[in-house]
Amino acid sequence: MQARVKWVEDASFLGITDSNHAVLMDGPPDAGGRNLGPRPMEMLLLGAGGCTAFDVVAILKKSRQAVSGCEVTIQAERADKEPKVFTKMHFHFTVRGKGVKPEQVEKAIKLSAEKYCSASIMLGKTAEMTHDFEIVEE
């Protein structure tokens, strides 16, 4: 896997993935940016959220759960001093579907957190990770 990050101007950087997708990252105005894109640390949160949501949906489908939606909200805290790594991360899953069993959702989240989601497992080396969920019947 490979990625490239190219400085555009000021505090703006263009990230280009190995699969040829691009995303613009930018800093806040007080750091010389123009707020044109997410911050790099926000990208880490998005990556962890995408990774674990992908896992949870795939595991629920394999468990024959009638899942029709999955959203994960991540609340993160960072260290006060440099390097300002994530120190705490909480993942709240909202799973939608018909007759989705809570024990299956709990199992899917646990499998993702402990075995499959490389992004959150890696971030868990510096951050305390917690998870919870709700199921919305459709």
Buried (B, 14 or more C-beta within 10 A) or exposed (E): EEEEEEEBEBBBBBBBEEEEEEBEBBBEEEEEBEEEBBBEBEBBBBBBBEBBBBBBBBBBEEBEBEBEEBEBEBEBEBEEEEEEBBEEBBBBBEBBBEEBEEEBBBBBBEBBBEEBBEBBBBBBEBBEBEBEBEBEEE
